[in-house]
Amino acid sequence: MGRELDLIPVSEWGFFTPPRPMVIAGPCSAESEDQVMETARGLSELGIHVFRAGIWKPRTHPGCFEGVGVPGLKWMQKVKKELGMKICTEVASEKHVYECIKFGVDMVWVGARSSANPFLMQEIADALKDTDIPVLVKNPVNPDLDLWIGALERLNRAGVKKLGVIHRGFSTSQKILYRNDPGWKIAIELRTRYPELPFFADPSHMAGDRKYLLELSQRALDLGLDGLMVESHCDPSCALSDAKQQLTPADLGRMLGEIVVRDNDSDSLEYKENIDQLRAQIDVIDENLLFLLKNRMEVSRKIGQYKKEHNIAILQTARWDSILAAMVAKGKEYDLSEEFVTAFFNAIHEASVQTQNEILAKPSEK
């Protein structure tokens, strides 16, 4: 469990104005002054006030386009001066932070590769000490909630109080529709622990393909996230990096127009009465679930004791596989997804095995 964060509300940053969603947009990479300015003008016409562009690009293989470096910050300065937009970019080292400060960058973000490295996070946090620059932290490449929280804590301990997060999904070896696994449950857990954190989704890196951007953006907002960081390029077909996942400013405007932004609450008396009744029903069901789980664990303890007395191994893999398959099949009859049923029963099974392990390890009474 992470420690409490000392935060300045996003409403006091001077970056975003109601209503939701807060939007940050711009090209994956700053490639030329003309490309930066043309894209920024298109976004400014949409009413987007925060412009993003990659200046230094972390690439897997050397020899790929790794960003234009410091010259791109001068183009960003021009966006700020001529269009009045706030400018932000990714930092991955102490040097990047100092260059951003020198060129008046308004906000920075830390990428998924960097947030997974505590040494690098501490270097970035130390470089940002005594600054007033807002910092957004992307989730680590792997679904490690504590690592994500640890990155936030390092920045906060260094005095960064204008702090937020970006959920961009997680790397996976499985074949899925998207570039990265959305892993919404990790985002929901972080949101639950720190509801005051400004929370953005990055549907561009999550999707890897512009055709999925709308559905992922809608899902993020349906879950109550505050904003979106979306990659937008004046001519995506010519982009030097991540061309497939970028939208033109015009297409981005159309997408934002299609998104349904749902209210966090309602003043409707009818809504409040009905939602309270439904939540009361949920509370009763949850209490019943706990009671049933208690009973199940009691039986599991008896099984563990019986196995111990007869010198039987705790883990019975074939039996568990059979039980899980049966529960998944039964779950489908109840319109419950295989993923949910599997996760639920695996969690119960792990707790049962742990309980039986403790019984086995306990010395027998003479």
KEVOVO-100091 format. One line per 10 residues: number of its first residue (from 1); their letters; for each residue x, y, z of N, C-alpha, C. Coordinates in steps of 0.1 Angstrom, whole numbers. Atoms other than C-alpha are relative to their C-alpha. Example, Ala and Ser with C-alpha at 12.3 -4.5 7.8 and 13.67 -1.06 7.14 Angstrom:
! KEVOVO-100091
1 = AS = 9/-12/0/123/-45/78/9/12/0  -9/-11/0/137/-11/71/-8/11/8
This chain:
! KEVOVO-100091
1 = MGRELDLIPV = 9/-12/0/0/0/0/9/12/0  -8/-12/1/15/33/-11/-4/11/11  3/-10/-9/18/63/11/-9/11/-6  9/-10/5/-5/93/8/8/10/-8  -7/-10/8/5/118/-19/-5/14/3  3/-15/-3/7/156/-13/-2/6/-14  3/-5/14/-10/170/-45/-6/13/0  8/-13/4/-21/203/-60/-10/-4/-10  11/4/9/-55/198/-77/3/5/-14  -2/-3/14/-54/198/-115/-7/13/-4
11 = SEWGFFTPPR = 8/-13/2/-79/227/-114/9/12/2  -9/-12/-3/-50/249/-101/12/0/-9  -12/0/9/-25/240/-128/0/11/-11  1/-10/11/-39/265/-153/1/-6/-14  -2/7/13/-38/239/-181/-13/-4/-7  12/5/5/-73/226/-185/-12/7/5  13/-6/-4/-108/240/-185/-11/-10/-1  11/9/1/-141/221/-179/-6/2/-14  3/13/-6/-158/201/-192/10/-11/-3  -8/11/4/-142/167/-194/-3/-4/-14
21 = PMVIAGPCSA = -13/5/-5/-123/152/-210/11/11/-2  -12/-7/3/-90/170/-206/7/-7/-11  -6/6/12/-72/165/-239/14/6/-2  -14/-3/4/-34/165/-247/2/-6/-13  -2/6/13/-26/160/-283/12/6/-8  -11/-5/8/2/163/-308/7/-12/-6  -6/12/7/25/141/-329/8/-8/9  -9/9/-7/44/111/-317/13/6/1  -14/-6/0/76/129/-327/-1/14/-7  -2/-13/8/85/165/-336/10/-3/-11
31 = ESEDQVMETA = -8/4/12/99/160/-371/6/12/-7  -4/-12/6/102/195/-385/-8/12/5  7/-12/-5/92/230/-377/-14/1/-7  13/-1/7/65/230/-404/-10/-10/5  9/10/-5/51/197/-392/-6/3/13  5/-3/-14/49/208/-356/-10/12/-1  9/-12/1/33/242/-365/-13/-3/-6  12/3/7/8/228/-389/-9/-9/9  8/9/-9/-3/201/-365/-6/8/12  4/-8/-11/-5/226/-336/-11/9/-4
41 = RGLSELGIHV = 11/-9/5/-26/250/-356/-13/-7/-1  12/8/1/-51/223/-364/-6/-4/13  4/4/-13/-53/212/-328/-6/13/8  4/-12/-7/-56/248/-315/-14/4/-5  13/-3/6/-86/253/-339/-11/-9/6  10/9/-7/-103/224/-321/-3/4/14  1/-5/-14/-99/242/-288/8/-8/10  -10/7/-9/-71/219/-275/11/10/3  -10/-10/-5/-47/239/-254/13/-6/5  -13/6/-4/-20/214/-245/5/-8/-11
51 = FRAGIWKPRT = -6/6/12/3/203/-273/12/-9/5  -10/10/-3/25/172/-270/8/-3/-12  -8/6/11/54/160/-291/12/-6/6  -12/6/-5/82/136/-286/13/6/-6  -13/-6/4/117/152/-287/11/-10/0  -9/12/0/137/122/-276/-8/-12/0  8/12/2/123/89/-287/8/-13/4  -6/12/-4/132/57/-268/-3/-11/-10  3/11/10/135/30/-295/7/-13/3  -5/13/-3/141/-7/-292/14/-3/-7
61 = HPGCFEGVGV = -12/3/8/168/-9/-319/7/13/-4  -7/-12/5/196/16/-327/-1/2/-15  1/-3/14/195/33/-360/-14/4/-5  13/-5/3/158/40/-359/-1/15/3  2/-14/-3/145/76/-357/-2/2/15  0/-1/-15/153/86/-321/-3/14/4  4/-13/-4/139/121/-322/10/11/-5  -9/-10/5/154/154/-333/8/7/11  -7/-6/-11/165/164/-299/-3/15/3  2/-14/-5/170/200/-286/-6/9/-11
71 = PGLKWMQKVK = 6/-9/10/162/217/-320/-16/-1/0  15/1/0/126/204/-316/-6/8/11  5/-8/-11/123/223/-283/-2/15/-5  2/-13/6/127/255/-303/-13/1/-8  13/1/7/97/245/-325/-11/0/10  11/0/-10/77/238/-294/-1/14/6  1/-14/-5/86/273/-281/-8/9/-9  7/-8/10/72/287/-313/-15/-3/2  14/4/-2/39/268/-307/-5/8/12  4/-7/-12/37/283/-272/-1/15/-2
81 = KELGMKICTE = 0/-14/2/45/318/-284/-10/5/-9  9/-4/11/24/320/-315/-15/-4/2  14/5/-2/-6/299/-305/-5/0/14  4/-1/-14/-6/303/-267/-3/-13/6  3/14/-5/-7/265/-262/11/-3/11  -9/6/-9/9/248/-233/8/-12/-7  -8/11/8/37/224/-245/6/-10/10  -5/11/-8/48/191/-231/7/-11/-8  -7/10/6/72/163/-239/5/-10/10  -5/10/-9/87/131/-225/14/2/4
91 = VASEKHVYEC = -14/-1/-4/118/131/-204/4/-14/6  -5/13/-4/140/101/-197/13/1/7  -13/-1/-7/170/115/-180/1/14/6  -3/-13/-6/184/144/-159/2/11/-11  -3/-10/11/197/161/-191/-13/4/-7  13/-4/6/162/160/-207/-8/10/9  7/-9/-9/147/177/-176/6/14/-1  -7/-13/0/173/205/-177/-3/7/-13  3/-6/13/168/211/-214/-14/5/-1  14/-4/0/130/213/-209/-2/13/8
101 = IKFGVDMVWV = 1/-12/-9/134/238/-181/6/12/-8  -7/-11/8/158/259/-203/-9/6/-11  8/-4/11/133/260/-231/-15/3/4  13/-5/-5/102/268/-210/-11/-11/-3  10/11/1/84/234/-214/-9/1/12  10/-2/-11/52/236/-194/-3/-12/8  3/12/-7/47/200/-185/8/-12/-6  -7/11/5/66/167/-189/-7/-13/4  5/13/-4/57/131/-188/12/-10/0  -10/10/-1/77/100/-179/-6/-13/-7
111 = GARSSANPFL = 5/12/8/74/70/-203/0/-13/7  2/13/-6/66/34/-196/14/-7/3  -13/6/-3/103/23/-199/7/6/12  -7/-7/-11/115/49/-175/-7/-2/13  7/2/-13/88/45/-149/2/-14/6  -3/14/-5/98/8/-146/14/0/6  -13/0/-5/133/19/-135/2/9/12  -1/-9/-12/136/32/-99/12/9/0  -12/-9/0/172/45/-104/-3/12/-10  2/-11/10/161/65/-135/-11/9/6
121 = MQEIADALKD = 11/-8/-6/129/77/-117/6/9/11  -6/-9/-10/151/90/-88/8/11/-6  -8/-10/7/174/108/-112/-9/11/-6  9/-10/5/144/125/-129/-6/8/11  6/-7/-12/128/133/-95/9/10/5  -10/-9/-5/160/149/-83/2/12/-9  -2/-11/10/163/170/-115/-12/9/1  12/-8/-1/127/182/-110/-2/7/13  2/-6/-13/132/192/-74/1/16/-1  1/-15/0/123/229/-67/-5/6/-13
131 = TDIPVLVKNP = 6/-5/12/105/232/-100/-15/0/2  14/0/-1/68/239/-105/-7/-7/-12  5/7/13/64/217/-137/-9/-12/4  8/12/-2/35/193/-137/7/-12/-7  -6/12/5/46/157/-143/-11/-11/-1  9/12/2/25/128/-157/9/-12/-1  -7/12/0/37/93/-152/-7/-11/-7  6/11/7/29/65/-176/2/-13/8  -2/13/-7/24/30/-163/12/-7/-4  -11/8/4/54/7/-163/-4/-10/-11
141 = VNPDLDLWIG = 3/9/11/56/-17/-193/-7/-12/5  6/12/-6/46/-46/-170/-11/5/10  11/-4/-9/14/-46/-149/4/-1/14  -5/0/-13/32/-38/-117/-5/13/7  6/-12/-6/10/-14/-96/10/6/10  -9/-5/-10/36/-10/-68/11/8/-7  -10/-7/8/62/1/-94/-5/13/-5  6/-13/5/39/27/-108/-2/10/12  1/-8/-12/31/40/-73/13/5/5  -14/-4/-4/68/40/-64/5/11/-8
151 = ALERLNRAGV = -4/-12/8/75/63/-93/-7/13/4  8/-12/-5/48/87/-81/6/5/13  -5/-4/-13/62/86/-46/14/7/-1  -13/-6/1/97/94/-57/-1/15/-5  2/-14/5/85/125/-76/-6/9/11  6/-8/-11/63/136/-47/9/3/11  -10/-2/-10/91/132/-22/10/11/-4  -9/-11/5/112/155/-44/-7/14/-1  7/-13/0/85/182/-41/-9/2/-12  9/-1/11/65/175/-73/-14/-2/5
161 = KKLGVIHRGF = 14/1/-5/29/182/-63/-10/1/-11  9/0/12/14/188/-97/3/-13/-8  -3/14/3/13/151/-104/-12/-7/-6  11/8/5/-8/129/-126/5/-13/-7  -4/13/7/-8/95/-145/-6/-1/-13  5/3/14/-12/82/-180/0/-15/-1  1/14/2/-25/47/-186/1/-3/-15  -3/3/14/-11/33/-219/0/-14/-3  1/15/2/-16/-4/-214/13/-6/3  -11/8/-4/9/-32/-208/5/-9/-11
171 = STSQKILYRN = -6/10/10/33/-52/-230/-5/-14/3  5/14/-2/21/-87/-236/5/-8/-12  -4/9/11/33/-117/-256/-12/-7/-6  12/6/6/-3/-128/-262/-5/7/-12  6/-6/12/-20/-122/-295/-13/7/4  12/-8/-3/-46/-94/-289/-2/10/-11  4/-10/11/-64/-68/-310/10/12/0  -7/-12/-2/-43/-40/-296/15/-1/1  -14/0/-2/-7/-30/-294/4/-4/14  -3/3/-14/-7/-32/-256/-13/-5/7
181 = DPGWKIAIEL = 11/5/-7/-30/-50/-232/-6/11/9  5/-11/-8/-54/-24/-217/1/-1/15  -2/3/-14/-52/-40/-183/-8/10/9  7/-10/-7/-80/-18/-170/-1/-2/15  1/2/-15/-81/-35/-136/11/7/8  -11/-7/-6/-47/-20/-128/-3/14/1  4/-14/0/-59/14/-137/-11/3/10  11/-2/-9/-91/10/-117/6/-1/15  -6/1/-14/-70/-1/-86/7/13/3  -7/-13/-3/-48/30/-89/-9/11/2
191 = RTRYPELPFF = 10/-11/-1/-78/52/-94/-7/-1/14  7/2/-13/-94/37/-63/9/4/12  -9/-4/-10/-63/42/-42/2/15/1  -3/-15/1/-57/78/-54/-10/7/-9  11/-7/8/-90/93/-66/3/14/-4  -3/-15/3/-75/128/-65/11/1/-11  -10/-1/11/-48/120/-91/-6/2/-13  5/-1/14/-55/134/-126/4/-12/-8  -2/14/6/-59/103/-147/-3/1/-15  1/0/15/-53/103/-185/1/-15/-5
201 = ADPSHMAGDR = -2/12/8/-56/74/-209/8/4/-13  -8/-2/13/-32/71/-239/-5/-11/-9  5/11/9/-54/52/-264/9/-2/-12  -9/2/11/-28/57/-291/10/-11/2  -9/11/-3/-2/35/-275/-7/-13/4  7/11/-3/-28/12/-262/-5/-8/-12  6/6/12/-43/6/-296/10/-4/-10  -9/3/11/-14/8/-320/-6/2/-14  7/-1/13/-39/14/-347/-12/10/2  10/-10/-2/-62/44/-352/-14/-5/0
211 = KYLLELSQRA = 14/4/1/-92/23/-359/-6/-4/13  5/4/-13/-94/13/-322/0/12/10  -2/-11/-9/-89/48/-308/-13/4/7  13/-5/-5/-126/57/-304/-5/-10/11  6/9/-9/-136/25/-286/8/0/13  -8/-1/-12/-106/27/-262/-2/13/8  2/-13/-7/-111/64/-255/-14/0/7  13/0/-6/-148/58/-248/0/-9/13  -1/9/-12/-140/29/-224/7/7/11  -7/-7/-11/-115/51/-205/-9/10/7
221 = LDLGLDGLMV = 8/-10/-6/-140/78/-200/-12/-6/7  11/7/-7/-168/54/-191/5/-5/14  -5/4/-13/-145/42/-163/3/11/9  -1/-12/-9/-143/77/-150/14/7/-1  -13/-7/1/-108/87/-162/-2/14/-5  2/-14/2/-103/124/-166/3/5/-14  -4/-6/12/-87/129/-199/7/-10/-10  -6/8/10/-69/116/-230/13/7/-5  -12/-4/8/-34/119/-245/0/-7/-13  1/6/13/-38/113/-282/10/5/-10
231 = ESHCDPSCAL = -9/-4/10/-13/113/-310/-6/5/-12  6/-6/11/-21/136/-338/11/6/-9  -10/-4/9/-1/144/-369/-7/6/-13  6/-7/11/-8/168/-398/-1/-10/-13  0/10/11/0/139/-423/6/-13/5  -5/13/-6/2/105/-405/8/-9/-10  -6/9/10/12/87/-437/15/3/-1  -15/-4/1/46/106/-436/7/-1/14  -6/-1/-14/52/102/-398/12/-9/0  -13/7/-1/87/90/-389/-1/-10/11
241 = SDAKQQLTPA = 2/10/-11/73/70/-359/-15/-2/3  13/3/-4/41/53/-350/-11/6/-10  10/-6/9/23/64/-382/-14/-6/1  13/7/0/-5/38/-379/-9/5/10  9/-3/-11/-18/51/-346/-3/15/1  2/-14/-1/-19/88/-353/-12/5/-9  11/-6/7/-49/109/-364/4/14/-5  -1/-14/3/-50/141/-383/-8/8/10  8/-8/-9/-63/170/-362/-15/0/-4  14/1/4/-96/169/-383/-6/-13/5
251 = DLGRMLGEIV = 6/13/-4/-101/132/-376/-1/-1/15  1/-1/-15/-93/138/-339/-12/8/4  12/-8/-4/-120/165/-338/-12/-8/-2  12/9/2/-145/140/-353/-1/-10/11  0/10/-10/-135/114/-328/-5/5/13  4/-6/-12/-139/137/-299/-15/4/0  14/-3/1/-173/147/-312/-9/-12/2  7/12/-1/-184/111/-312/0/-6/15  -1/5/-13/-173/104/-276/-12/5/9  11/-3/-10/-201/103/-250/7/2/14
261 = VRDNDSDSLE = -6/-3/-13/-189/120/-218/-11/-1/11  10/2/-10/-208/108/-188/3/7/13  -2/-8/-12/-214/128/-157/5/-9/12  -4/8/-12/-198/117/-124/-11/-2/10  12/1/-10/-231/123/-105/-11/8/-7  12/-7/5/-266/137/-110/-8/6/11  9/-7/-10/-289/161/-91/-14/-6/-1  14/6/1/-319/140/-102/-4/-8/12  4/7/-12/-338/128/-72/-4/-14/-4  4/14/5/-352/98/-92/13/-8/-1
271 = YKENIDQLRA = -12/7/2/-316/88/-101/6/-4/13  -6/3/-13/-304/91/-65/-7/-11/7  8/10/-7/-332/71/-51/2/-14/-6  -1/13/7/-329/43/-77/14/-6/2  -14/5/-2/-291/41/-75/3/-4/14  -2/4/-14/-292/40/-37/-6/-14/2  7/13/-2/-317/10/-39/9/-11/-6  -8/10/7/-295/-8/-64/13/-3/8  -13/2/-8/-263/-2/-43/-3/-8/13  3/7/-12/-281/-15/-12/-1/-15/-3
281 = QIDVIDENLL = 1/14/4/-289/-47/-31/14/-6/-2  -14/5/2/-252/-50/-41/7/-2/14  -6/1/-14/-242/-45/-4/-4/-13/6  5/12/-5/-264/-74/6/6/-12/-7  -6/11/8/-251/-97/-22/15/-1/4  -14/1/-4/-215/-88/-12/2/-6/13  0/6/-13/-222/-97/24/-2/-15/-1  3/14/2/-236/-130/12/12/-7/-6  -12/6/6/-205/-136/-9/10/-3/10  -10/2/-11/-183/-131/21/-3/-12/9
291 = FLLKNRMEVS = 4/11/-8/-203/-155/41/2/-13/-6  -3/12/8/-201/-181/14/15/-3/-1  -14/2/1/-164/-176/10/6/-5/14  -5/4/-13/-159/-180/48/-3/-15/1  4/14/-1/-178/-213/46/9/-9/-9  -9/7/9/-157/-224/17/14/-2/6  -13/1/-6/-125/-217/35/1/-9/11  1/9/-11/-136/-236/65/1/-15/-5  0/14/6/-142/-267/43/14/-2/-5  -14/2/6/-108/-261/26/10/-3/11
301 = RKIGQYKKEH = -9/3/-11/-91/-261/60/-2/-15/5  3/14/-3/-108/-295/68/6/-9/-10  -6/9/10/-96/-309/35/15/0/2  -14/-1/-3/-61/-296/43/4/-9/11  -3/8/-12/-61/-313/77/-1/-15/-4  3/14/4/-75/-345/61/12/-5/-9  -11/3/8/-47/-345/35/12/-2/8  -12/1/-8/-21/-340/61/0/-13/8  1/12/-8/-33/-369/82/2/-12/-9  -2/12/9/-32/-392/51/12/2/-9
311 = NIAILQTARW = -13/-3/8/1/-377/37/-3/1/-15  3/-3/14/-15/-364/5/4/13/-4  -4/-13/5/-1/-336/-16/-11/10/-1  11/-10/0/-20/-304/-14/-5/3/-14  4/-4/14/-20/-294/-51/-4/-12/-8  5/11/9/-42/-317/-72/-4/7/-13  1/-8/12/-37/-301/-106/-11/-5/-9  10/5/10/-59/-324/-127/-14/3/6  14/-3/-5/-89/-320/-103/-3/15/-1  3/-14/1/-85/-282/-102/-3/4/-15
321 = DSILAAMVAK = 3/-3/14/-83/-280/-140/-14/-4/-4  13/5/3/-115/-300/-142/-11/9/6  10/-9/-7/-133/-278/-116/0/14/-7  -1/-13/7/-121/-246/-134/-8/0/-13  6/1/13/-133/-258/-168/-16/0/2  14/1/-3/-167/-267/-152/-6/14/4  5/-13/-4/-170/-232/-136/-1/10/-12  0/-9/11/-161/-214/-168/-12/-3/-9  12/4/8/-188/-234/-187/-13/5/7  11/-4/-7/-213/-227/-160/-1/16/0
331 = GKEYDLSEEF = 0/-15/1/-203/-190/-160/-6/5/-13  5/-5/13/-211/-187/-197/-15/-1/0  15/1/-1/-247/-199/-189/-5/12/7  5/-12/-8/-249/-169/-165/5/13/-6  -5/-12/7/-234/-145/-191/12/6/7  -12/-5/-7/-201/-142/-171/12/-4/-9  -11/2/9/-169/-139/-191/10/-10/5  -10/10/-4/-143/-166/-191/11/6/8  -10/-7/-7/-117/-141/-180/-3/3/14  4/-3/-14/-137/-130/-150/-1/-13/9
341 = VTAFFNAIHE = 2/12/-8/-146/-165/-139/13/-6/4  -13/5/-2/-111/-177/-143/8/7/11  -7/-8/-10/-96/-148/-123/-6/-2/14  7/1/-12/-122/-152/-96/3/-13/7  -2/13/-6/-118/-189/-90/14/-3/2  -15/1/-2/-80/-188/-94/4/6/13  -3/-7/-12/-79/-163/-66/-5/-8/12  5/8/-11/-101/-185/-44/9/-13/2  -8/12/0/-80/-216/-53/14/3/7  -13/-4/-6/-47/-197/-44/-1/1/15
351 = ASVQTQNEIL = 2/-2/-15/-61/-187/-10/-2/-14/7  2/13/-6/-72/-223/-4/13/-8/1  -13/7/0/-38/-237/-13/9/6/11  -8/-6/-11/-21/-212/10/-4/-4/14  5/5/-12/-44/-222/38/5/-14/3  -3/14/-2/-37/-258/33/15/-2/2  -15/0/-2/1/-251/31/3/3/14  -2/-4/-14/-1/-234/65/-3/-12/9  3/12/-8/-18/-265/79/10/-11/0  -10/10/2/8/-288/64/13/4/8
361 = AKPSEK = -12/-4/-6/36/-267/78/-1/0/16  2/0/-14/21/-266/113/4/-14/7  -3/13/-7/36/-292/137/-12/-8/4  11/8/-4/13/-321/144/-1/-1/15  1/2/-14/-1/-324/179/2/-14/4  -3/14/-4/12/-354/198/-11/-5/9
